[in-house]
């Protein structure tokens, strides 16, 4: 049986940003981050390390559990989470319950 999420555990305020393409004054396109939603979340660190060609890279991975939002459920992998300690790209989304919560698996942006 999975652990249930209680609303009292959503104690960290985060902002979710959407990436949108806009045209600059010179006519070229650029990607801009636009605030989509501010919400409360439960954050769980899942950090680790990875070795590649003899070098060790530290991975800052975090799971954010938020209340269900249909747009985030569908387009969340194109969004990012801004927390007090940095920006995180959303790598995958897991549904918890039927339209109750979403678990966003995020990797820290370098």
Helices and strands as residue ranges (DSSP letters): G 7-9, E 12-23, E 29-45, E 48-52, E 55-59, E 61-67, H 70-75, G 76-78, E 79-83, E 86-96, E 101-108
